[in-house]
Amino acid sequence: MKIIVTSRHMDVSTALDERAQDIVTDMLEKYFGHGLSADVVFSKGAGGFHCMVTVHVHRNLELQASAEQGDAHTALDHAAEKLAKRLRRYKRKLNDHRGLAEQADVRAARAMIVEAPAEDADEDAASDAEDAGQFATIVAEKQTDIQKLTISQAVARLDLSGLNALLFESDGRVNLVYRRNDGNIGWIDPGQ
C-alpha cells in the first residue's frame, strides 16, 4: 500500500512521517487487511496544526478525517481516531448487509448529457431553444461503475464516502441517492 505524507507551510520530521505511516498501516490492517492508498497532509494555521488523513479503501470508497490541535502528533492522533471510527462503521455495515463487497455485482454504464438541439435543426427550433434559455451544447461523457445495492446500502455508501450523489442499481433499474441542500437524503427511483 502506498502512503504519502506531505505538509503545507511546515516541515514534517522523520519521526512524524514514520509515525503517520505506522498508524495508517495498522489501522487499515486491523479493519480490512489492506488498502489501496493513503494520504496524510499536515499544515500549520492560526489555530495550531491541522492533519487530514484520506484513505482509499477499495476502488469505490475513499474515507477522510481531519483534526486541528496544538501539536502535529496530537492532530494526527485525533484524525486517526475519527478515521478508525468511520472504518469500524463501514466494516460493521458490510457485515450487516451480508457481505456487500462480495455480492456487489458491478456493471459498466455510459452517461451522456445533451442539453441543446442538434446543429442541423431548423431555425425555428433553434430560436425556440434560445428563448427557453438553452444557449450552448453541453456534452459530458464519463465511464462509471454502477453497483447493485439496496436503498439502505446506497445511503450508507453515500454517508461514508462523503459524495453528493450516488448511482446504483436496484431491482434491475438505475436509481440515484443524493444529498439535498437541507442536509437530508433524496432518492430518485425511475419507476416501472
C-alpha positions as CSV (number, residue, x, y, z in Angstrom):
1,M,0.0,0.0,0.0
2,K,1.2,3.5,-0.9
3,I,1.1,6.1,1.9
4,I,2.1,9.6,1.1
5,V,2.9,12.1,4.0
6,T,3.1,15.7,2.9
7,S,3.0,19.1,4.5
8,R,2.0,22.7,3.8
9,H,3.8,25.7,5.4
10,M,5.8,23.4,7.7
11,D,8.4,20.7,7.7
12,V,7.5,17.1,8.7
13,S,10.1,15.4,10.8
14,T,11.2,11.9,10.0
15,A,9.7,10.7,13.3
16,L,6.3,12.2,12.5
17,D,6.4,10.8,8.9
18,E,7.2,7.3,10.2
19,R,4.5,7.5,13.0
20,A,1.9,8.6,10.5
21,Q,2.7,5.7,8.2
22,D,2.6,3.2,11.1
23,I,-0.7,4.5,12.4
24,V,-2.4,4.4,9.0
25,T,-1.0,0.9,8.1
26,D,-2.0,-0.5,11.5
27,M,-5.5,0.9,11.2
28,L,-6.1,-0.5,7.7
29,E,-4.7,-3.9,8.6
30,K,-6.9,-4.0,11.7
31,Y,-10.2,-3.4,9.7
32,F,-9.5,-4.5,6.2
33,G,-6.2,-6.3,6.0
34,H,-5.1,-3.8,3.3
35,G,-5.9,-0.6,1.4
36,L,-5.1,0.9,-1.9
37,S,-3.5,4.2,-0.9
38,A,-3.5,6.8,1.8
39,D,-2.6,10.5,2.0
40,V,-1.6,12.3,5.2
41,V,-1.4,16.1,4.9
42,F,-0.1,18.3,7.7
43,S,-0.4,22.1,7.7
44,K,0.1,24.9,10.2
45,G,-2.6,27.5,10.7
46,A,-3.6,30.1,13.2
47,G,-5.3,27.5,15.4
48,G,-2.4,25.1,15.5
49,F,-1.5,22.1,13.4
50,H,-4.1,20.6,11.0
51,C,-3.9,17.0,9.9
52,M,-6.0,15.4,7.2
53,V,-6.0,11.7,6.6
54,T,-7.5,10.3,3.4
55,V,-7.7,6.5,2.8
56,H,-8.6,4.8,-0.4
57,V,-10.0,1.5,1.0
58,H,-11.1,0.0,-2.3
59,R,-11.9,1.0,-5.8
60,N,-15.3,2.7,-4.9
61,L,-14.6,4.1,-1.5
62,E,-12.5,6.8,-0.1
63,L,-12.7,7.9,3.6
64,Q,-11.4,11.1,5.1
65,A,-10.9,12.6,8.5
66,S,-9.2,15.7,9.8
67,A,-8.4,17.4,13.1
68,E,-6.7,20.6,14.3
69,Q,-4.7,20.6,17.6
70,G,-1.9,22.3,19.4
71,D,0.8,20.0,18.0
72,A,1.1,17.8,15.0
73,H,1.3,14.4,16.8
74,T,-2.0,15.2,18.7
75,A,-3.7,16.3,15.5
76,L,-2.6,13.0,13.8
77,D,-4.0,11.0,16.8
78,H,-7.4,12.8,16.7
79,A,-7.7,12.4,12.9
80,A,-6.7,8.7,13.1
81,E,-9.4,8.2,15.8
82,K,-12.1,9.8,13.6
83,L,-11.0,7.7,10.6
84,A,-10.9,4.5,12.7
85,K,-14.4,5.2,13.8
86,R,-15.6,5.6,10.2
87,L,-13.7,2.4,9.1
88,R,-15.3,0.5,12.0
89,R,-18.8,1.7,11.0
90,Y,-18.2,0.8,7.4
91,K,-17.0,-2.7,8.2
92,R,-20.0,-3.2,10.5
93,K,-22.3,-2.1,7.7
94,L,-20.6,-4.5,5.3
95,N,-21.1,-7.3,7.8
96,D,-24.7,-6.3,8.5
97,H,-25.6,-6.4,4.8
98,R,-24.3,-10.0,4.3
99,G,-21.0,-9.2,2.5
100,L,-21.8,-6.1,0.4
101,A,-18.3,-6.2,-1.1
102,E,-18.5,-9.8,-2.1
103,Q,-22.0,-9.7,-3.6
104,A,-21.9,-6.3,-5.3
105,D,-22.4,-7.1,-9.0
106,V,-20.8,-4.3,-10.9
107,R,-21.6,-3.3,-14.5
108,A,-20.3,-0.5,-16.7
109,A,-22.5,2.2,-17.9
110,R,-22.1,5.3,-20.0
111,A,-23.7,8.5,-19.1
112,M,-24.3,11.2,-21.7
113,I,-26.0,14.5,-21.2
114,V,-27.0,16.7,-24.1
115,E,-28.8,20.0,-23.3
116,A,-29.3,21.7,-26.7
117,P,-30.9,21.0,-30.0
118,A,-28.7,19.5,-32.8
119,E,-27.0,21.9,-35.1
120,D,-28.9,20.7,-38.1
121,A,-32.3,21.5,-36.6
122,D,-34.3,24.1,-38.4
123,E,-34.1,27.8,-37.4
124,D,-37.5,27.9,-35.6
125,A,-36.4,25.1,-33.3
126,A,-33.1,26.9,-32.6
127,S,-34.9,30.2,-31.8
128,D,-37.3,28.4,-29.5
129,A,-34.3,26.8,-27.7
130,E,-32.7,30.2,-27.3
131,D,-36.0,31.6,-25.9
132,A,-36.1,28.7,-23.4
133,G,-32.7,29.5,-22.1
134,Q,-30.6,26.9,-23.9
135,F,-27.6,28.7,-25.4
136,A,-24.8,26.2,-25.7
137,T,-24.4,22.5,-26.3
138,I,-23.1,20.7,-23.2
139,V,-22.0,17.1,-23.6
140,A,-20.5,15.2,-20.7
141,E,-19.4,11.6,-21.1
142,K,-18.0,9.6,-18.3
143,Q,-17.3,5.9,-17.8
144,T,-18.6,4.8,-14.4
145,D,-19.4,1.6,-12.5
146,I,-23.0,1.1,-11.2
147,Q,-23.3,-1.4,-8.3
148,K,-26.3,-3.5,-7.3
149,L,-27.3,-2.1,-3.9
150,T,-30.3,-1.8,-1.8
151,I,-31.5,1.7,-0.8
152,S,-30.1,1.4,2.7
153,Q,-26.8,0.2,1.3
154,A,-26.6,3.1,-1.1
155,V,-27.4,5.6,1.6
156,A,-24.7,4.1,3.8
157,R,-22.2,4.4,0.9
158,L,-23.2,8.0,0.4
159,D,-22.8,8.8,4.0
160,L,-19.4,7.1,4.4
161,S,-17.9,8.3,1.2
162,G,-18.8,12.0,1.5
163,L,-20.1,12.2,-2.1
164,N,-23.0,14.4,-3.1
165,A,-24.7,11.7,-5.3
166,L,-24.5,8.0,-5.9
167,L,-25.9,6.0,-8.8
168,F,-26.8,2.4,-8.1
169,E,-28.9,-0.5,-9.5
170,S,-31.8,-1.9,-7.6
171,D,-34.4,-4.3,-8.9
172,G,-32.9,-4.0,-12.4
173,R,-33.4,-0.2,-12.6
174,V,-30.8,2.6,-12.1
175,N,-31.6,4.7,-9.1
176,L,-29.9,7.8,-7.6
177,V,-29.5,8.9,-4.0
178,Y,-28.2,12.4,-3.3
179,R,-27.6,14.9,-0.5
180,R,-30.1,17.7,-0.6
181,N,-29.4,21.3,0.3
182,D,-31.2,20.9,3.6
183,G,-28.9,18.0,4.7
184,N,-31.4,15.2,4.1
185,I,-31.0,12.4,1.6
186,G,-33.1,12.4,-1.6
187,W,-33.8,9.3,-3.7
188,I,-34.8,9.2,-7.4
189,D,-36.4,6.0,-8.5
190,P,-37.3,5.8,-12.2
191,G,-40.4,3.6,-11.5
192,Q,-41.6,0.9,-13.9
